[in-house]
């Protein structure tokens, strides 16, 4: 904990990330989208485009339109070919 007994930004991000994983495993596609965003932007974790793409794929499999958009954008930034994505 940080000063005055409050959580630091890092601790809050890590806690949120943990809760999002639990929600995602229970089928919440928005949580999977947030996990992808955390990896994409490096919030509470190291920036990792491959893991972001995996999380977006999970949300996409639940028909999340924003995840489909983010997945395409991530692939462009990674320099990946779209052929590996099953639409």
MOPAC internal coordinates of N, CA, C and O (Angstrom, degrees):
PM7 1SCF
backbone

  N    0.0000 0     0.00 0     0.00 0    0    0    0
  C    1.4439 1     0.00 0     0.00 0    1    0    0
  C    1.5184 1   110.00 1     0.00 0    2    1    0
  O    1.2310 1   121.94 1   -27.41 1    3    2    1
  N    1.3047 1   113.88 1   152.59 1    3    2    1
  C    1.4507 1   119.62 1   179.69 1    5    3    2
  C    1.5212 1   110.99 1   -86.36 1    6    5    3
  O    1.2310 1   121.73 1    15.63 1    7    6    5
  N    1.3022 1   114.30 1  -164.37 1    7    6    5
  C    1.4647 1   120.19 1   179.36 1    9    7    6
  C    1.5315 1   110.85 1   -59.48 1   10    9    7
  O    1.2310 1   120.68 1   -29.77 1   11   10    9
  N    1.2924 1   116.31 1   150.23 1   11   10    9
  C    1.4630 1   123.42 1   176.55 1   13   11   10
  C    1.5221 1   112.90 1    62.26 1   14   13   11
  O    1.2310 1   119.92 1  -162.31 1   15   14   13
  N    1.3279 1   117.75 1    17.69 1   15   14   13
  C    1.4532 1   121.05 1   178.00 1   17   15   14
  C    1.5129 1   114.81 1    75.89 1   18   17   15
  O    1.2310 1   120.17 1  -167.43 1   19   18   17
  N    1.3185 1   117.28 1    12.57 1   19   18   17
  C    1.4613 1   121.32 1   179.19 1   21   19   18
  C    1.5269 1   109.74 1   -92.62 1   22   21   19
  O    1.2310 1   120.93 1   -28.15 1   23   22   21
  N    1.3045 1   115.83 1   151.85 1   23   22   21
  C    1.4612 1   120.42 1   177.70 1   25   23   22
  C    1.5247 1   110.35 1   -71.26 1   26   25   23
  O    1.2310 1   120.82 1   -34.41 1   27   26   25
  N    1.3156 1   116.03 1   145.59 1   27   26   25
  C    1.4525 1   120.89 1   173.74 1   29   27   26
  C    1.5282 1   108.65 1   -77.70 1   30   29   27
  O    1.2310 1   120.20 1   -14.06 1   31   30   29
  N    1.3214 1   117.22 1   165.94 1   31   30   29
  C    1.4641 1   120.59 1   176.65 1   33   31   30
  C    1.5171 1   110.80 1   -57.25 1   34   33   31
  O    1.2310 1   120.50 1   136.55 1   35   34   33
  N    1.3181 1   116.64 1   -43.45 1   35   34   33
  C    1.4562 1   121.00 1  -179.40 1   37   35   34
  C    1.5261 1   111.16 1   -61.02 1   38   37   35
  O    1.2310 1   120.56 1   136.14 1   39   38   37
  N    1.3236 1   116.53 1   -43.86 1   39   38   37
  C    1.4687 1   120.12 1   179.46 1   41   39   38
  C    1.5247 1   111.72 1   -64.79 1   42   41   39
  O    1.2310 1   120.35 1   139.75 1   43   42   41
  N    1.3180 1   116.94 1   -40.25 1   43   42   41
  C    1.4712 1   120.01 1   177.79 1   45   43   42
  C    1.5155 1   111.39 1   -63.21 1   46   45   43
  O    1.2310 1   120.53 1   136.24 1   47   46   45
  N    1.3337 1   116.60 1   -43.76 1   47   46   45
  C    1.4665 1   120.01 1   179.08 1   49   47   46
  C    1.5241 1   110.84 1   -63.56 1   50   49   47
  O    1.2310 1   120.25 1   137.19 1   51   50   49
  N    1.3174 1   117.12 1   -42.81 1   51   50   49
  C    1.4648 1   120.40 1   179.89 1   53   51   50
  C    1.5237 1   111.15 1   -64.18 1   54   53   51
  O    1.2310 1   120.27 1   139.53 1   55   54   53
  N    1.3294 1   117.08 1   -40.47 1   55   54   53
  C    1.4659 1   120.64 1   178.68 1   57   55   54
  C    1.5295 1   110.35 1   -65.62 1   58   57   55
  O    1.2310 1   120.68 1   134.43 1   59   58   57
  N    1.3249 1   116.31 1   -45.57 1   59   58   57
  C    1.4716 1   120.32 1   178.38 1   61   59   58
  C    1.5191 1   110.45 1   -60.77 1   62   61   59
  O    1.2310 1   120.44 1   136.55 1   63   62   61
  N    1.3265 1   116.77 1   -43.45 1   63   62   61
  C    1.4624 1   121.62 1   179.86 1   65   63   62
  C    1.5305 1   110.27 1   -58.53 1   66   65   63
  O    1.2310 1   120.40 1   136.55 1   67   66   65
  N    1.3203 1   116.85 1   -43.45 1   67   66   65
  C    1.4614 1   121.87 1   178.90 1   69   67   66
  C    1.5318 1   111.12 1   -62.14 1   70   69   67
  O    1.2310 1   120.37 1   135.76 1   71   70   69
  N    1.3235 1   116.89 1   -44.24 1   71   70   69
  C    1.4648 1   120.89 1   179.53 1   73   71   70
  C    1.5322 1   111.15 1   -66.62 1   74   73   71
  O    1.2310 1   120.43 1   141.09 1   75   74   73
  N    1.3341 1   116.78 1   -38.91 1   75   74   73
  C    1.4676 1   120.05 1   178.32 1   77   75   74
  C    1.5194 1   111.12 1   -63.03 1   78   77   75
  O    1.2310 1   120.08 1   140.92 1   79   78   77
  N    1.3470 1   117.46 1   -39.08 1   79   78   77
  C    1.4606 1   120.58 1   177.61 1   81   79   78
  C    1.5167 1   109.98 1   -60.30 1   82   81   79
  O    1.2310 1   120.60 1   134.88 1   83   82   81
  N    1.3369 1   116.46 1   -45.12 1   83   82   81
  C    1.4631 1   119.97 1   179.81 1   85   83   82
  C    1.5272 1   110.90 1   -61.40 1   86   85   83
  O    1.2310 1   120.61 1   134.74 1   87   86   85
  N    1.3120 1   116.44 1   -45.26 1   87   86   85
  C    1.4657 1   120.75 1   179.87 1   89   87   86
  C    1.5260 1   110.88 1   -65.07 1   90   89   87
  O    1.2310 1   120.44 1   140.10 1   91   90   89
  N    1.3250 1   116.77 1   -39.90 1   91   90   89
  C    1.4611 1   120.96 1   179.13 1   93   91   90
  C    1.5235 1   111.14 1   -62.90 1   94   93   91
  O    1.2310 1   120.77 1   138.19 1   95   94   93
  N    1.3222 1   116.13 1   -41.81 1   95   94   93
  C    1.4664 1   120.35 1   179.28 1   97   95   94
  C    1.5252 1   111.50 1   -65.15 1   98   97   95
  O    1.2310 1   120.34 1   158.15 1   99   98   97
  N    1.3304 1   116.95 1   -21.85 1   99   98   97
  C    1.4623 1   121.48 1   177.84 1  101   99   98
  C    1.5263 1   111.92 1   -92.67 1  102  101   99
  O    1.2310 1   120.40 1  -172.32 1  103  102  101
  N    1.3355 1   116.84 1     7.68 1  103  102  101
  C    1.4532 1   121.21 1   173.81 1  105  103  102
  C    1.5139 1   116.05 1    98.22 1  106  105  103
  O    1.2310 1   119.08 1  -169.87 1  107  106  105
  N    1.3166 1   119.36 1    10.13 1  107  106  105
  C    1.4622 1   121.45 1   179.61 1  109  107  106
  C    1.5280 1   108.96 1   -83.49 1  110  109  107
  O    1.2310 1   120.66 1   -74.25 1  111  110  109
  N    1.3546 1   116.34 1   105.75 1  111  110  109
  C    1.4648 1   119.88 1  -175.90 1  113  111  110
  C    1.5163 1   112.56 1   -68.90 1  114  113  111
  O    1.2310 1   119.87 1   152.36 1  115  114  113
  N    1.3320 1   117.86 1   -27.64 1  115  114  113
  C    1.4633 1   119.87 1   178.26 1  117  115  114
  C    1.5268 1   110.29 1   -67.10 1  118  117  115
  O    1.2310 1   120.44 1   144.14 1  119  118  117
  N    1.3276 1   116.77 1   -35.86 1  119  118  117
  C    1.4655 1   120.40 1   177.21 1  121  119  118
  C    1.5282 1   110.21 1   -64.21 1  122  121  119
  O    1.2310 1   120.36 1   139.09 1  123  122  121
  N    1.3310 1   116.91 1   -40.91 1  123  122  121
  C    1.4700 1   120.25 1   177.72 1  125  123  122
  C    1.5242 1   109.99 1   -62.75 1  126  125  123
  O    1.2310 1   120.35 1   142.28 1  127  126  125
  N    1.3218 1   116.94 1   -37.72 1  127  126  125
  C    1.4618 1   121.62 1   177.28 1  129  127  126
  C    1.5296 1   110.20 1   -62.45 1  130  129  127
  O    1.2310 1   120.16 1   136.50 1  131  130  129
  N    1.3253 1   117.30 1   -43.50 1  131  130  129
  C    1.4640 1   121.34 1   179.44 1  133  131  130
  C    1.5313 1   111.71 1   -65.45 1  134  133  131
  O    1.2310 1   120.44 1   144.36 1  135  134  133
  N    1.3300 1   116.77 1   -35.64 1  135  134  133
  C    1.4639 1   120.32 1   176.16 1  137  135  134
  C    1.5251 1   109.50 1   -63.97 1  138  137  135
  O    1.2310 1   120.73 1   135.33 1  139  138  137
  N    1.3348 1   116.20 1   -44.67 1  139  138  137
  C    1.4589 1   120.00 1   176.91 1  141  139  138
  C    1.5170 1   111.68 1   -58.40 1  142  141  139
  O    1.2310 1   120.65 1   136.47 1  143  142  141
  N    1.3206 1   116.35 1   -43.53 1  143  142  141
  C    1.4644 1   120.58 1   178.27 1  145  143  142
  C    1.5262 1   111.48 1   -62.88 1  146  145  143
  O    1.2310 1   120.55 1   140.11 1  147  146  145
  N    1.3330 1   116.56 1   -39.89 1  147  146  145
  C    1.4708 1   120.06 1   179.19 1  149  147  146
  C    1.5252 1   110.25 1   -60.90 1  150  149  147
  O    1.2310 1   120.23 1   135.74 1  151  150  149
  N    1.3237 1   117.17 1   -44.26 1  151  150  149
  C    1.4624 1   120.03 1   177.97 1  153  151  150
  C    1.5262 1   111.49 1   -69.11 1  154  153  151
  O    1.2310 1   120.38 1   140.57 1  155  154  153
  N    1.3273 1   116.88 1   -39.43 1  155  154  153
  C    1.4630 1   120.33 1  -177.67 1  157  155  154
  C    1.5297 1   111.18 1   -63.81 1  158  157  155
  O    1.2310 1   120.58 1   135.60 1  159  158  157
  N    1.3399 1   116.49 1   -44.40 1  159  158  157
  C    1.4627 1   120.82 1  -176.80 1  161  159  158
  C    1.5218 1   113.84 1   -94.95 1  162  161  159
  O    1.2310 1   119.95 1   172.92 1  163  162  161
  N    1.3341 1   117.69 1    -7.08 1  163  162  161
  C    1.4584 1   120.87 1  -178.82 1  165  163  162
  C    1.5197 1   112.76 1    73.01 1  166  165  163
  O    1.2310 1   120.09 1  -141.14 1  167  166  165
  N    1.3070 1   117.43 1    38.86 1  167  166  165
  C    1.4753 1   121.98 1   179.57 1  169  167  166
  C    1.5283 1   109.23 1   -94.67 1  170  169  167
  O    1.2310 1   120.52 1   -69.47 1  171  170  169
  N    1.3265 1   116.62 1   110.53 1  171  170  169
  C    1.4579 1   121.12 1   179.57 1  173  171  170
  C    1.5128 1   113.98 1    77.63 1  174  173  171
  O    1.2310 1   120.55 1  -176.07 1  175  174  173
  N    1.3068 1   116.55 1     3.93 1  175  174  173
  C    1.4530 1   122.59 1  -179.63 1  177  175  174
  C    1.5260 1   108.28 1  -158.94 1  178  177  175
  O    1.2310 1   120.43 1   -10.50 1  179  178  177
  N    1.2974 1   116.78 1   169.50 1  179  178  177
  C    1.4630 1   119.79 1   174.93 1  181  179  178
  C    1.5218 1   109.07 1   -70.43 1  182  181  179
  O    1.2310 1   120.39 1   -33.91 1  183  182  181
  N    1.3193 1   116.87 1   146.09 1  183  182  181
  C    1.4656 1   120.86 1   175.58 1  185  183  182
  C    1.5276 1   108.49 1   -63.73 1  186  185  183
  O    1.2310 1   121.07 1   -51.91 1  187  186  185
  N    1.3319 1   115.56 1   128.09 1  187  186  185
  C    1.4625 1   120.25 1  -176.78 1  189  187  186
  C    1.5332 1   107.78 1  -149.93 1  190  189  187
  O    1.2310 1   120.70 1   -80.34 1  191  190  189
  N    1.3316 1   116.26 1    99.66 1  191  190  189
  C    1.4609 1   120.96 1  -176.61 1  193  191  190
  C    1.5253 1   112.33 1   -65.77 1  194  193  191
  O    1.2310 1   119.98 1   146.11 1  195  194  193
  N    1.3282 1   117.65 1   -33.89 1  195  194  193
  C    1.4620 1   119.87 1   178.98 1  197  195  194
  C    1.5301 1   111.12 1   -64.62 1  198  197  195
  O    1.2310 1   120.29 1   135.03 1  199  198  197
  N    1.3259 1   117.05 1   -44.97 1  199  198  197
  C    1.4662 1   120.38 1   178.82 1  201  199  198
  C    1.5283 1   110.73 1   -69.22 1  202  201  199
  O    1.2310 1   120.49 1   146.28 1  203  202  201
  N    1.3396 1   116.68 1   -33.72 1  203  202  201
  C    1.4708 1   119.53 1   175.29 1  205  203  202
  C    1.5271 1   109.38 1   -61.67 1  206  205  203
  O    1.2310 1   120.70 1   134.17 1  207  206  205
  N    1.3329 1   116.28 1   -45.83 1  207  206  205
  C    1.4669 1   120.53 1   179.31 1  209  207  206
  C    1.5252 1   110.75 1   -60.87 1  210  209  207
  O    1.2310 1   119.92 1   139.35 1  211  210  209
  N    1.3325 1   117.75 1   -40.65 1  211  210  209
  C    1.4666 1   120.76 1   178.01 1  213  211  210
  C    1.5348 1   110.83 1   -61.35 1  214  213  211
  O    1.2310 1   120.37 1   135.65 1  215  214  213
  N    1.3274 1   116.89 1   -44.35 1  215  214  213
  C    1.4642 1   120.43 1   179.74 1  217  215  214
  C    1.5284 1   110.56 1   -65.62 1  218  217  215
  O    1.2310 1   120.34 1   138.81 1  219  218  217
  N    1.3329 1   116.96 1   -41.19 1  219  218  217
  C    1.4609 1   119.82 1   177.68 1  221  219  218
  C    1.5298 1   110.93 1   -64.45 1  222  221  219
  O    1.2310 1   120.27 1   143.72 1  223  222  221
  N    1.3252 1   117.09 1   -36.28 1  223  222  221
  C    1.4703 1   120.69 1   177.11 1  225  223  222
  C    1.5269 1   110.00 1   -62.82 1  226  225  223
  O    1.2310 1   120.88 1   139.22 1  227  226  225
  N    1.3218 1   115.92 1   -40.78 1  227  226  225
  C    1.4695 1   119.56 1   178.64 1  229  227  226
  C    1.5252 1   110.22 1   -62.75 1  230  229  227
  O    1.2310 1   120.03 1   134.75 1  231  230  229
  N    1.3233 1   117.55 1   -45.25 1  231  230  229
  C    1.4671 1   121.00 1   178.60 1  233  231  230
  C    1.5244 1   110.76 1   -67.18 1  234  233  231
  O    1.2310 1   120.27 1   142.90 1  235  234  233
  N    1.3352 1   117.08 1   -37.10 1  235  234  233
  C    1.4614 1   121.71 1   178.22 1  237  235  234
  C    1.5237 1   110.72 1   -61.82 1  238  237  235
  O    1.2310 1   120.74 1   142.40 1  239  238  237
  N    1.3403 1   116.20 1   -37.60 1  239  238  237
  C    1.4610 1   120.05 1  -179.28 1  241  239  238
  C    1.5253 1   111.15 1   -63.43 1  242  241  239
  O    1.2310 1   120.56 1   162.33 1  243  242  241
  N    1.3408 1   116.53 1   -17.67 1  243  242  241
  C    1.4591 1   121.46 1   177.16 1  245  243  242
  C    1.5281 1   110.41 1  -101.50 1  246  245  243
  O    1.2310 1   120.84 1  -159.31 1  247  246  245
  N    1.3372 1   115.99 1    20.69 1  247  246  245
  C    1.4656 1   124.17 1   175.82 1  249  247  246
  C    1.5246 1   113.90 1    63.34 1  250  249  247
  O    1.2310 1   120.47 1  -142.29 1  251  250  249
  N    1.3163 1   116.70 1    37.71 1  251  250  249
  C    1.4660 1   121.04 1   177.35 1  253  251  250
  C    1.5248 1   108.49 1   -88.16 1  254  253  251
  O    1.2310 1   120.59 1   -68.78 1  255  254  253
  N    1.3364 1   116.48 1   111.22 1  255  254  253
  C    1.4612 1   121.66 1  -175.94 1  257  255  254
  C    1.5279 1   112.31 1   -62.34 1  258  257  255
  O    1.2310 1   120.01 1   140.63 1  259  258  257
  N    1.3399 1   117.59 1   -39.37 1  259  258  257
  C    1.4688 1   120.45 1   179.56 1  261  259  258
  C    1.5224 1   110.38 1   -63.19 1  262  261  259
  O    1.2310 1   120.42 1   142.52 1  263  262  261
  N    1.3336 1   116.81 1   -37.48 1  263  262  261
  C    1.4628 1   120.46 1   178.49 1  265  263  262
  C    1.5323 1   110.37 1   -64.88 1  266  265  263
  O    1.2310 1   120.43 1   142.17 1  267  266  265
  N    1.3195 1   116.79 1   -37.83 1  267  266  265
  C    1.4670 1   120.00 1   178.02 1  269  267  266
  C    1.5227 1   110.29 1   -62.65 1  270  269  267
  O    1.2310 1   120.67 1   135.90 1  271  270  269
  N    1.3275 1   116.33 1   -44.10 1  271  270  269
  C    1.4606 1   120.71 1   177.58 1  273  271  270
  C    1.5262 1   110.75 1   -62.12 1  274  273  271
  O    1.2310 1   120.59 1   130.98 1  275  274  273
  N    1.3460 1   116.48 1   -49.02 1  275  274  273
  C    1.4600 1   120.73 1  -178.56 1  277  275  274
  C    1.5214 1   111.96 1   -62.31 1  278  277  275
  O    1.2310 1   120.56 1   143.86 1  279  278  277
  N    1.3193 1   116.54 1   -36.14 1  279  278  277
  C    1.4585 1   120.59 1   178.27 1  281  279  278
  C    1.5242 1   110.62 1   -63.31 1  282  281  279
  O    1.2310 1   120.50 1   134.81 1  283  282  281
  N    1.3248 1   116.65 1   -45.19 1  283  282  281
  C    1.4579 1   120.04 1   177.35 1  285  283  282
  C    1.5147 1   112.05 1   -61.19 1  286  285  283
  O    1.2310 1   120.67 1   136.39 1  287  286  285
  N    1.3144 1   116.33 1   -43.61 1  287  286  285
  C    1.4593 1   121.16 1   179.45 1  289  287  286
  C    1.5243 1   111.20 1   -64.52 1  290  289  287
  O    1.2310 1   120.62 1   138.40 1  291  290  289
  N    1.3314 1   116.42 1   -41.60 1  291  290  289
  C    1.4658 1   121.26 1   178.58 1  293  291  290
  C    1.5231 1   110.44 1   -62.27 1  294  293  291
  O    1.2310 1   120.83 1   136.77 1  295  294  293
  N    1.3233 1   116.03 1   -43.23 1  295  294  293
  C    1.4690 1   119.65 1   179.89 1  297  295  294
  C    1.5235 1   111.42 1   -62.52 1  298  297  295
  O    1.2310 1   120.21 1   141.42 1  299  298  297
  N    1.3292 1   117.20 1   -38.58 1  299  298  297
  C    1.4626 1   120.16 1   176.57 1  301  299  298
  C    1.5303 1   110.64 1   -61.59 1  302  301  299
  O    1.2310 1   120.54 1   136.58 1  303  302  301
  N    1.3314 1   116.58 1   -43.42 1  303  302  301
  C    1.4638 1   120.65 1  -179.77 1  305  303  302
  C    1.5193 1   112.42 1   -69.20 1  306  305  303
  O    1.2310 1   120.39 1   152.78 1  307  306  305
  N    1.3356 1   116.86 1   -27.22 1  307  306  305
  C    1.4618 1   121.12 1  -179.69 1  309  307  306
  C    1.5227 1   110.88 1   -84.98 1  310  309  307
  O    1.2310 1   120.47 1   165.44 1  311  310  309
  N    1.3308 1   116.72 1   -14.56 1  311  310  309
  C    1.4522 1   119.82 1  -175.60 1  313  311  310
  C    1.5204 1   112.15 1    74.24 1  314  313  311
  O    1.2310 1   120.30 1  -156.10 1  315  314  313
  N    1.3385 1   117.02 1    23.90 1  315  314  313
  C    1.4658 1   122.03 1  -178.80 1  317  315  314
  C    1.5191 1   109.79 1   -87.21 1  318  317  315
  O    1.2310 1   121.46 1   -28.14 1  319  318  317
  N    1.3120 1   114.80 1   151.86 1  319  318  317
  C    1.4477 1   122.06 1   175.42 1  321  319  318
  C    1.5284 1   108.39 1   -81.15 1  322  321  319
  O    1.2310 1   120.42 1   -38.02 1  323  322  321
  N    1.3052 1   116.81 1   141.98 1  323  322  321
  C    1.4574 1   120.07 1  -179.32 1  325  323  322
  C    1.5190 1   112.47 1   -73.05 1  326  325  323
  O    1.2310 1   119.14 1   170.92 1  327  326  325
  N    1.3126 1   119.24 1    -9.08 1  327  326  325
  C    1.4594 1   120.83 1  -178.23 1  329  327  326
  C    1.5217 1   112.99 1   -63.31 1  330  329  327
  O    1.2310 1   120.02 1   155.99 1  331  330  329
  N    1.3234 1   117.56 1   -24.01 1  331  330  329
  C    1.4731 1   118.65 1  -179.45 1  333  331  330
  C    1.5166 1   112.71 1   -80.75 1  334  333  331
  O    1.2310 1   120.43 1   174.23 1  335  334  333
  N    1.3349 1   116.78 1    -5.77 1  335  334  333
  C    1.4647 1   120.47 1  -179.51 1  337  335  334
  C    1.5262 1   108.53 1   -95.06 1  338  337  335
  O    1.2310 1   120.96 1   -52.64 1  339  338  337
  N    1.3142 1   115.78 1   127.36 1  339  338  337
  C    1.4512 1   121.22 1   176.36 1  341  339  338
  C    1.5259 1   108.56 1   -93.39 1  342  341  339
  O    1.2310 1   120.77 1   -68.91 1  343  342  341
  N    1.3181 1   116.14 1   111.09 1  343  342  341
  C    1.4710 1   119.62 1  -176.71 1  345  343  342
  C    1.4970 1   110.58 1   -89.89 1  346  345  343
  O    1.2310 1   120.10 1   180.00 1  347  346  345

